[in-house]
Amino acid sequence: MRFAKLVDRFKSTQVHAINPHPDPADPSASGNPAAAGGGGGGKLNGHFLKFIGSKPKPAQSATLAQSLLLAYGLPTVDLIEPPIEPCLKPINFVESLADVYRRLEKCSPSDRVALYIEQYSMLRGLGDMKLLRRCLRAAQQGAADVHAKVVLDAWLRFERREDELAGFHLMQGGDAMSECPESNLICGCGSNSICCCQYYEKMNALNNVHTLDGNESFSVEEEKEDVLFCIGDEEVHCVRSKFAALSPPFAAMLYGNFAESKEAKINFSLNGISAEGMRAVEIYSRTKRLDMFGPEIVLELLSFSNKFCCEEMKSACDAYLASLVNCLDDALILMEYGLEETSYLLVASCLQVLLSELPRSLRNPGVMKILCSPEGRERLFQAGHASFLLYYFLSLVSMEESMVSNITVMLLERLKECSTERWQKALSLHLLGCVMLDRKNYSGAEHYFEAASEYGHVYSIAGIARAKYKQGQQYLAHMMIDSLISKNTMVGWMYQERSLYGVGREKLLDAISATGLDPMLSYPYKYRALVKVEEKQIKAAVLEIDKIIGFRFLPDCLELRAWFFIALEDYGSAMRDVRALLTLEPNYKMFNAKVSGGQLVDLLSHQVQQINQAECWMQLYERWSSVDDIGSLAVIHQMLDIEPKRGLLWFRQSLLLLRLNSQKAAMRSLRLARNNSISEHERLVYEGWILYDTGNREEALSRAEKSIAIQRSFEAFFLKAYVLADTSLDSEASSYVIRLLEEALKCPSDGLRKGQALNNLASIYVDCDKLELAATCYTNALHIKHTRAHQGLARLYHLKNQRKAAYDEMTKLIDKAHYKASAYEKRSEYCDRDMAQHDLNMATQLDPLRTYPYRYRAAVLMDDQKEVEAVEELTRAIAFKPDLQMLHLRAAFFESMGDLSSALQDCEAALCLDPKHMETLDLYHRAQGRVTEQKND
């Protein structure tokens, strides 16, 4: 149960990140501080202009708080209502995961993509970006048809926000940041096929062809031309046998019982093809080549092929035209031809470009007509490109942009039309219900939620209740959720929902019950904080909201706390929280969306002492060393106000955001770091982190090596060491990582990063049994205020059987750290059982999402032969955090208790999260073997 994997130790102290790249129309793309949340985001409300100027006298400080509260008031309970989550939310999540895993193991290859997307839709509620990317990547690897490959490739690119990387162009095939897009236009799995762009490059190089015009001819071999096709006044000489081979209709016409079979001259004027087009058909009939013709002629051949069933020529035209689509304008023009002629590859290529421009392309009227309208969906369907997969992706993109837009509604309607399985229908209807609820169309929301619940989605009943509540039927809403609770296993969201419709103490008790069942729900904390505010206990309200901010970094909770600090006239703390939340959502609006975060920063800046960049660095060292991640974020945000184009600061921001488990915001920061890098070697390092964090380990390693080849730098060596350490290290590999970290430490860098490298180097020395060298590294790290090195020293003392010294070392970390949960958890390993229980209970109180305390307590109960209590301890945690390790441990408990069906179910759920987890696979196969033995007995 010890946390020993090297990469995990790295992650506990170092965090890198990945970061979205804003819309080019968005000034944040160039590091604009206003767009990044610093500075004013537009005109300030005239009500506050009097506060802008010189720093006010102390008596004026109260005026700002009073004016803000007078203008907007403290928040009330009705303003913090939790949304109905737009995702599938099974009542028994573990059972649902296990069911998906079983079906994946038994399904045919053609069904795997749909199952991975079902898995994705279930896991979205967990908010784990790595799990979601794994699902999409697995689906992409299993996709055999072009349509699925195009959509899934676009989906993964969108998750990486590749369009936000300066200088990166999606349609440049073979870019090292991603696979060549033309490879998606090849049927079949795997990557051994040559992609279209390479094919045409080779063909052109071999033949050195040029475009034919006028009456130029092209001949491969001398053949007798024995039939003439007349187009108006022009004649096209053709080889009858070659022309007949184009299609069965031509074979019948030229060799069958038709009059044309005996004629040497055939009038073809009324068949919709020009003489130039007919010459191209003749050349193709002999050469099977199209590369010498212009696009207009090939489009004419495509139409001709459709009319006369020339399937081989149609496929050739389709593939050739598909290779020509390079931009949105091309795609919109050629898409019409492709849909008209039902050209599968051409439509796929155009669709690929439309998807690569998301979300901007959805605002294009031409794209909307194709993707959003019922007629467009029908035409896509005829061309083989309308699917649940496509519209699910498009709907999620549009919902992220705006839940209430007409585009979102239209796409969800198309999603509903493409739904065939029960879960798909339930999901599409539930999403429509969520959108209607946001649009304040409560009767429409109720209708869609009811339809979703009829397909077995119990969570949609919460949507029905909410819609009824919004229509003034509070009692009916309460009774509906009350009935739901009585019929099902207790789940946190049920009590949260019922608390909305309760009154007085019953409302508060339901909020408390919701937190007990699911501490991840933010509404109960916010509600209890506002109850304190109503009782004029604002400091107590801050302490209540602190509880969830301690383990969940949420912008709405930070906003609420900032609100409280303003009421307390603690403007420094308010400024810290506003700046921190703006790193999560740069365009966040506060005070019920009436004031931008940037405007509030401007107002508060006149109430706090201003510091320069050098003082910011000193403050950053102080907060970083005290493990105050939110405070550190606020300082970096302020530094970016001063130097918005400094890539290093964006990179540091990404590290902190990853440590706070804010993966999307971290990706945005890392992309901005890459875009604002000042040198090629620096850009390669940031690209390496982007690649590593999106699962492209080898490409990340390549980036690090290229950066080192250009210039030896701390970050390049550190990246390479980190990537190589993300595996089980043998002695040779460990020695190599040690050398890399030693090289990193020889390069210039600041103390924050060098402390990290020293800490990581020491951990490898410990693994190699070089304890004295490790001790030196940890001590040096502490000298430069890398506080987390106390944890490494504690481990070192423990290995030397100095448990008291180890305990004391962790106590020092607890005393210094702002975030203490992990320190309490680690200290529990260096004390007796009772003290360990106390530390682990404290860790759970501070951060209920940490899983080790639950596993430890369950193991202790199991050792005491309290099997039922041990299972219950894990079950309580699994209900809100279905963690792989906890599922594996509970499966082992079930197996030891002889409950093999439950053991198998937990193993299947765990393998659904990580199908390659060897310990769970071993347990699963062992339990299966025991079940087989029991059946044979």
N, C-alpha and C positions, 0 to 999 in steps of 0.2 A: 504493500500500500504506500510505500515511500515514493516520492516524486523524484525520480532519478535521471530521467532522460536529459541529455545535455542541452538539446535545443529548447526544452521547456525552461531550463534554468536561464538560458539566454533570454527567452521571452519574458521571464519574470522581471528582468531588469532593463532589457533594451526593447524599444519598440520602434519599428519603422512604420511606413505607411504608404497608402496609396490614395490618390486624390483626384476628385473630379475636376474636369476642366470646363469652366463655364462656357456658356454660349458666347461666340465671338461678339455678339451684340451686347453682351454683358461686360461692363468694364472690369469686373473681377478677373477676367481672363488675362488682363495685363497687370494684375496685381493692384488695381485701384483700391485704395483703402476704404472708400465709401462702399464699394461693392463688396468688399471683404468684411464689412461690418464696422469699420472704423470711420470716423468722420461723419459728416452730415449726409444723409441719404436724400437730400432734396431740401426744400424750404422748410425752415422751422416754423412751427405754429407761432403766430404773432403774439399769442398769450404769454410766450416764454421769452420773447426777444429781449425783455428788460434784464434777463439774467446773463446775457452774453456781454462780455466786456471784461473789465478788470475784476480781480477776485473780490467777492463781496465781503462785507464786514460780517462778524459772527452773527449778528442779529438777523442778517438776511438769509442765513442757512435755513432757518425754519420756514422762511417764505417759499423757498423752492418746494420743500416737502408739502407744505400746505396748498400751494398752487397746483401741484400735480394731483394731489389727492382730491382737491376741490374740483378740478377739471374732469378727472376720470374716476375718482373714488377707489377704495380698496376693492379687490375682486370679490364677487359673491359666488355662492355655491352654483347658481344656475349658469355661470360662465365657465365652469370647469368640467362640464358634463363629458364623460369619456365617449369616444366614438365607438360605433359598432365596427369591429375590425373587418376589413375587406379580405378575408381569407377563409379557407376551410378550417374548421375548428372541431375535430371529432371529440365526443364526450370521453371515449376511452382511447387516448392517443397511442398508448403502447400497443394495444390490440390492433389499431389501424396500421401502425408502422409494420407490425409483424405480418399482417395480411398482405401488404404491398411487397414485402421481402419474399414471402412464399410464392406469390404470383410471378415475381421477377425470375425466381429460380426455375419456374416451370414453363414460362411463356416461350413462344416462338420468337425468333429475332425480329420479325416484322412488328410485334406488339411491344417491344421493349421501350421504344421512344415514348409511346403514350403512357406507359407505366412510370417512367422516370418523371414525366411531367405531372402525373398525379402525385408522385412523391414530392416533387417540388412544391405543388400547391398546398400540401399538408405542412411542409417544413417552413413555409413562408412566415407562419405565425411565430416561429422561434426567433426570427430575425438574425440568424447566423449566416452571414454572407458566404463563408467558405463552404458550408453545407450546401447552400443553394447553387453555388458555382459547380460543386462536385456533381450535383444532379444534372445540371445543364451539360456539363462536359461528358458525362456518361451517356446522355441522350445523343449528343453530337457524335460520339464515337460509334454508337449503334445505328445511326441514321444511314439508310441505304438509298433513299430516294432524294432527288435533287432538292425538292421543295423543303423537306425537313432540314437538310444540310444548310440551305440558305438561311432559313429562319433561325435555326439554333446558332449558327455562326454570328448572325447579326445580333442575337440576344446576348451572347457572350461578349461581343464587342461593345454593346451598349452598356453592359455591366462594368466594363473596363473604361468606358467613356473615351474610346480611342479618338473620337472626333475632336476631343478637347486637347489633344496633344499638338502643340504648335509644330508645324512643318510635317505633320503626318498625314498621308492621304491614303484612304482605305483602298482605293482601286489600283494602287501601285502594287501589282502582284509580287508576292514573295518578300515583302518587307519583313525585316527580322522581328518586328514587334508582333507579327501574327502570320498566319498562313496566307498563301496566295488566294484571293477571293475567287478566281476562276476555277480553282480546284473543287469548289462547291458544285460546279455545274457538270460534274461527272457522277453518274450513277454508281452505286456500290460503296461498300465500306472500305476503309483503309486509305493509305496515302501513297500507294505505289503507282497510281495512274499519273500520266503526265497531264498537267493542267492546260487549258485552252491557250493561254497566252504563250506558254512555252511551245506548244504545238505550232501555232502560227508563225512564231519567230523562226523556228527550225525550217518550216516549209518555205517561207520567204527566202531564207538564206540559201537553201538548196536550189531553188528554182529561179531566184533573182527575177521575179515576175514584175509586170507592170499592168496598169489598167488599160483595157481595150477601149477604144472609142471609134466612132465613125464606122468605116467598113473594114477595120483591121481584122485579120483572121488569125486563128490559132490552130495549129495542126500538130498532132502527135504522130500520126502515121497516115500514109496514103490509103484511103479507102474510097470505094466507088460511091458517089453520091447519087442515089437512085430515086429520090423523091423530092418534090418541090412544094414548100408551103408558101402560099401567097398571102401577104398581109398588105391590103390595099394595092398599091402599084409596085410593091417590092416583093422580091422572091428570096426565099431562104432555102439553100440547098442542104439536104440532110441525108444521112445514111439510114435507110429504112430499118434495118435490123437494130441499130443502136437506139433509134427513136422508139421502136416498139418495146425495147427493154426497159424503158422508163416506167411503164405501168401497165397493168392488165387492160385498161381501156384503150391505150394506144396499140397494144398487141392485137386486140380484137379488131380495131379499126384498120390496121395496116396489113394484117394477115388473116383476118377472119372473113365472114360472109358479107361484109359491108362493101359498098361500091368503091370506097377509097382504097381498098386492098388491091384494086386492079388499075388504079390511076397513078400517073407519074406526077400530076400536079393537083394539089389539094388547096381549096380556098379556105383560109383560116382567119379571115378578116373579122368575123363576128364573135370571136372567142376571148376578147378582152386582153389581148397581149400585143405589144408593139413589135415592129419588125426587129428593133434592136434587142428586145427581150427574147424574141424567137431565135435570134442568132446565138444569144447566150444559152438558151436551152439546147440548141444544137451542139455548141461547144461542150457543154456539160455532159451531153449524152455520150460524147467520145472520150472526154478527159476526166470526168468526175471531179472537176475542180471549179471553185468559185472565186478564188483569191484574185483573179484578174479583173473582176467586175466591181463597179461602184455600188454603194448601198441601195441606190434607187433601183438598179437593175435586179439586185438580189431580192429586194422586196417584191418586184414584179414576178420573179421566179417562184417566190414563196406562194403568192396567190395562185399562180398557174399550177403549182404542185398540188395545192389543195383541191382545185377544181377538177384536175385530171388524175387524182389519186397517185401521184408520183411520190411515194413515201420516202424513198431513198433521197431524192432531191430535196424534199421538204425537210428532212432531218439535217441535211447538209446546210441548207439555207438557214434553218433555225440556229444551228451551232455557230455559223459564220456571223450572223447578225448579233447573236448573244455576245460575241467577242468584241463588238464595236461599242457597247454601252459603257460610257466612262463618267458621265455626269448626270445630274438630275434632269437637265433639259433633254439630253439624249433619251433618258429613260422614259420621260413623259411622252415623247414623240413615238418611240418604237414600241412602247407598251400598247398603244392603240392598235398598231399593226399586229402585234403579237396576240392580243385578245381577239381581234377580228379573225385571225387565221388559226386561232387556238394553238399557237406555237409554244410548246412547253418550255424549252430552254430559253427562248427570247424573253418570255414573260418572267422566268426565274431570274435572268440577268437584270432585267429592269427592276424587279422587285428587290433584288439585292441592293441596288443603288438607292432606291426609295427608303429601305430600312436603314441603310448606312447613314442617312441624313437625319434620322430621328433625334430629338423630337421636332426639329424645325420643319421637316418635310410635312408633318401633319397639318401645318398651317397653310400649306400650298393648296389652292382650290383644286388644281388638277389631281393632286395626290388624294385629297379628300374624296373627290368624285370616284376615284378608282377603289380606294380602300374602305370608305365609310358608308357609301350608299348601298341600298339593297341591290340596285342594278349592277353596281361594280362588283359586289360579292358574287352575284350570279355569273357574271362574265369570268371572274377569276375561277369560279368552280368549273366552268366549262373548259377552262385551260388547265385544270388540275392544280390550282394554286389557292383555293379557299379551304382553310382548315381551322380546327379549334386551336391548334398550335399557333398559327399566325395571329389569329384575333385575340388570343390570350396575351401574347407578347405585346401587341399593339395596345390593348386595353390597359395593361399595367403601365406602359409608357405614358399614355394619355392621363391615367389617373394620377400618376406622379406629378404631371404638369398641372392638372386641375381636375378635381373630383366633380366639379359642377358644370363643366363645359359641354356644349352640344356634341362636340367631337367624341367625348368620352361616352356619352349616351349612345350615339350611333354605333360606335365600335362594340359596345357591350351588347347591343341588339344583334349585331352580326355574330358575336360570340355565341349568343343564345341560339341563333339559327344553325350554327355549326356544331352544337353540342349533340352528342349521340348517346354517351353513357350517362348513368345516373349521377355520378359525381360531377361530370361536366355540366349537366343541367342545373344541379344544385348550386355549383359555384357561380355560373353565369347569372342565375337569378338572384343569388345572394349579393353579388357585386352590384347588380342593378338596384337592389333595395338600398344598399349603402349610398349609392349616388343619389337616388331620389330623396333619401333622408337628408343629405347635405344640401340638396336643392330646395328643401322645405316642401317637397311634394309628398306629404305624409300618407295620403291615401294610396298613391302609387307605390310608395315604399312598403306599405303594409301588404299590398297585393303581391309584390315580388317576394317579400320575405315568406309569406304564406306558401307561395308556390315552391320556394326553395325547401321549406320545412317538409313539404309533401314528398320530396325526394330523399328524405332521411337526414337532412342537415339540421340537427337539433339546435345549434347555436343561432340559427335564423329566427327561432322563437323569441330570442332577446330583441331582435329587430322588430318583430311584430309588436312586442310590448312597448318598445320605444316609440314606434309610430302611433300607437294608441295613446300613449302618454302625451305626445305632442298634440294630439287632437282633443285633449282635455279628458281622456278616460283613464285617470290615474289609478282608480280602484281596480279596473279591469287589468291594467298592466301589472299591478302588484299581485293580483290573484293568479295571473298567468305564470309569472316567475315563481310564485309560491308553489304552484302545482308542479312546475318543472323541477324544483328542488326536492319535492317529496317523492318524485318518481325516478330520480337518477342519483348516481354517485355525486357526492358533494364536490363542487368545483368552484374555485374562487370567483370567476366571472359571474356566476349565478347570484351570489350574495352581493357582489358589487352592483349588479343590475337592480336587484330588489331594493338596495339601499337608496336608489334614485327615487323610488316611489313610496318609500316609507316616510314616517314623520317622527320627530322627537327622538327619544332614546332608542327606539327600534331601528331608526336609520343609522344611528351611530354604532349600534351592536352589529348590524349587517356589514358595515364598513370594517369593523374590527375582525369579523369572521372572514371577510374577503382577504384581508392581509394575512391572517393565519393560514389560509389555504393556498394563497398565491401572493407572496410578498412582492412580486414583480409588477403588480397592478399599481399604477401611480395615483389613480383617483382617490382611493381611501386615505392616503397620506395628505393629499391636497384638501380633501373634505375636512379631516380632523384639524388641519392647520387653520382653515377658515373658521371653524367653530371656535378655536382659540382667539382668533381675531375679533369675532363677534363678542367674545367675553373680555375684550380689551387686554388680552394676554399675547401681545405681538412677539415678545421674546420666546414664549412657549411655542408659538406658531413656527418660528424659525427653527427651533429644535426639532419639531415634528417633521418639517420638510427636509431637514438635514438628514433624517434617517434614510430616505430613499436616494437623495443625492449622493450619499456615501457609497452607494453601489450601482446606481443607474444615472448616467449622465444625460438628462433629458432637458431640452430647452424650455418646456413649459414649467417644469419644476424650478429651474434656475430663474425664470422670469418671475415666478411667484415669490421666491426668496428675495429677489432684487426689490420687488414691490414692498415687501416687509421691511427691508433695510432702509428704503426711502422713508417709510413711515416712521422708522426709528431715527431718521436723520443720520444714518451711518452710510454716507455717500461713497466712501472708499470701498466698502464691501459690496454696495450696489453696483458700482462701476466694475468691480472684478467679475461679478456674476453676469452682467450684461455683455462684457467683452468675451467671456467664456462661451456664452450661448451663441454669440455671433460667429464663433469659429465653427459651430455646428451648423447653423443656418444663417449665412451672411445677410440674407434679405428679411430676417425675422422682424415682425411688427409686434410691438408691445401695446399695453393698455387697450386690449380688445381690438388689436390691429389698427389702432388710430395713430400710433407714433412708431416710426422706424427705429430699430435699435441704434442706428448711427446717429439719429437725432438725439436720442436719450444720452448717448455717449457725449455728444457736444454739450448738452445741458449739465451733465454731471461733472464734466471736465473743469468747469468753473468753480466747483465746490471742493475739488481735491488738489493736492499739491502736484504740480507738473514736474516731471523728471526727464533728463536727457537720455540719449541712447546708452552712454556709459553707465549711468545709474540703473538703467533697465537691466543691463547685463549683470550687475551686482545683485539686483533684486531677483533675477532669474536664478542665479547660483543659489541664493538663499532658499528660494521656494522649491527648487529642484532637489536640493539636499535635504529638505524637510519632507520630501515625498508629498508635496502639495501640488497635485497635477492641475487642478482647476486654477489655482493661483498662478502656476507657471504658464498656463494657456493665456491667461489674461495679460501677463507681462509680454509674451510673444506677440499677442494681438496688438498691443500698444507699440511694440518695436516695428511691426509691419506698417503701422500708420506712418512711421518716420521713414522706413526703407521698404516700400511695397514690392520692389523688384529684387529683393535679396533671396535667392533660392535657398540658402542655408537656413533662413528663418522659417520658410515654409516647410522645409524638411523637419526641423525641430518640432514644429506644430504637429506634423503628421505622426511623429513618434509618440507624443503625448496623447493624441486622439486614439491611436491604436491601444495604448495602455488603458485608456478609458473605454475600450471596446466600441468605439464609434468608427466603424470601418468605412462607411461611406464618406464621412467628413474627412477621415484620414486619407482616403484615396484622392479626394479633391485637393487636399494640401500637397500631397506628393506630386500630383500632376502640375500644380502651380510651381513647385520646386523645380521640376524638370523644365518647365517653360521659361522660368526665370534664371536658369543656370547661366553662368557667365563663361563657361568653357566647355569644350567637347568632352573632356574627361569627367567633369562634374555631371554633365547631362547623362552620360553613360551609367554613372552610379545610380542616379535616380530612376532611370529606366530599368536598371537591374532590380531595384526594390519593387518597382511596379510588376515586373515579370515574376519575381519570386512570390509576391503576395497574391498573384493570380494563378499560382500553381505551375509556372514555367521555370522549373529549377535550373535546367541545363542552359536555357537562354539567359537567365540571370547570371549564371557563372561566366558565360561568355562575355556579357557586358562588363563584368568586373575585370576580367582579364584584358579586354580591350582598353579599359580605362587605365589600368596599370601600365600597359604598353605605351600609352601616350604620356602619362605622368604618374609617378608613384605618389599616392595620397593615402591619408588615414582612412577615408571613407571607402576607397576602392578595396584596400586590403581587408578592412572590416567586413565589407559585404561578401567578399570571397570566403573569408573564414566562417561567417555566419551560415552561408549556403552549404558549405562543405560539412559543417557541424550538424546539419539537419539530417542526420542519418546515424546509424550505430557505428561509432568510431572504433577501429582496431588501433593497435599501438602505433602503426605506421601513419595512419590517417591523423591520429591525435597529434603526433609529432609535427606533421605538416601544418595543421591548424595552429599549433603553438608558434611555428615560425612565421606564419602569416600575421598573427596578432602581435608578435614581437616587431615585425616590420611596420605594422600600423603604428605602433607606439613610437617608432623613430621619426614618424612624419609629423608635421605641424598639425595641431588641433587644439581645441580648448579643453579645459578640465572636465567638463560635463561628459564629453565623449570618451576622453582618455580614461576616466573613472570606469566607464562601462567596459572598455576593452580590458582594463586591468582585472575587473571582476570576472569577466568571461575567461580570460587567460588563467586566472587562479583556479577556476572550477575545473579546467582541463588538467592543470597540474595535479589537482586532488585526485582526479580519475587515474592519472598516471603514477600515483603514489609519490609525488614529489611535494611533500607537505611543507617543507621549509620554503621552497620557491613560492608555493601558494600563499603562505603566510605573509611573505614579503609583498606580494601583489595586493593582497587584501589590505594590508597596512598602508601601502602607498595610495590605494584608492580612497581610503578613509582620510588621508592627509589632504586630498583634494576634494573633500566633502561628498564623496560618493557613499551616501549613508547606507545604501543597500548592502554594502560590503560587510556590514555587521552580520548579516545572515550567513555569508560565506565563512567568516571567521568562526561563527557558532558551529557550523558543520565541521570545520577543522578541529575544534576542541572536542567535539563529540567523537570524532574518529580516534582521537588520542585518549578516549575514555575520561575526558574532563567535562562531565555533564553539567556541573555547577557553573563552570566558566562559560559553557555554551549557553546555558539559561541566562546568565548575566549579560552575555553579548546580545541576545535577542531582546532583553529588557531595555538595553540602550537604544535599540532600533525603535521599540515601542515608544520610548520617551521622546524620541526625535521626530518620528514620522507623523504626518498629518493623517495619512491613511494607514490604519493599524491592523486591519483584519488579517492580512497575510502574515504579519509578524506574530500575532497571537497564535495563528495556526501552526506556524513553524516552531514557535517556542514550546508548543505542547509536546513535541518530540523529545524534549530535554528535561522532563520533570516526571514526577510520579503520576499515577493514574488519576487521582482526585484533582490535582492541579491541572493535568492535561484536559480533563473534562471541563474545568472552569475556563481554560483558555479557548477551547474549541467552542464552548457555548458563547463566549464573548465574540469569537470570530463570526459565528452564525448571526449573532445579534447585529453586528456591524455590517456584514455582507452575507445575507442568506443564500446567495447564489454560489458560494464556494462549496464544493462538493465533498472535500476531504473530511470535514467534521462529521457529516452524516455517515460517511463510510466508516469512520473510526468508531463512532458511537454504536453503529449497527454491529460492527465486529466485536466490540466489547460485550454487547448483549448476547451475541451468538456464543461467545466464549463462556458466558454465564448460563448457557443453555436456555436462554429466553428467545426462542426462535420466532415466535409470533411478534414479539416486540421489536426484534431486529428487522424483520420484514417491514413492519409498520414504519419504522424510522426511515427506511429507504423509500417506501411508498409515498410518504408525505412529501419528500423532496422531488421524487420523479414526477409527481403530479404537476409541478410547475417548471421543472427543469429535467427533461428526459435525457440525462447524461449517459454517455456510453459506459463509463466506469461504474456508475451506480446500477445500471441495468445488468451489467456483467456480474456484479457482486450479488445482486438479488437473485439472478439466475442460479448462481452457485449455491446460495442459501436454499433455494427451492429444490435443487438437485439433492442436497444433503438431507432435506426433509422428505424426499421421495415424491415430491409434487413435480413430476416430469413434464406435464403439459404446461404448467406455468413457467418452468425453467426454459422449455423450448420457445415459448412465446417471448420471454425476455431476451433470449439469445437472438431471435429473429428481429426483434425491434432494434437491438444494438447493432446487428449486422446491416440493418437498413441505414443506419447512420454511418457505419464504416464497415463495408463488406470484406475488408482485408485484415480486420483485427484478429490476430492469430489466437490469442487466449480465448476469445469468445468462440471462434471457429472450433477449437479443440473441445471446449465445453459442449458446444452444440452437437458435434458429431458423437461425443460420448453419451449425451442424453438420448440422442436418436438411437444409438446402439442399445441402450438399456430398454427403450420402448419396444424395439424389435424383439429383444430377448423375452420381454414380458408377454408379447403377443404369441410367441412360439411356445411358451410354457403351457 
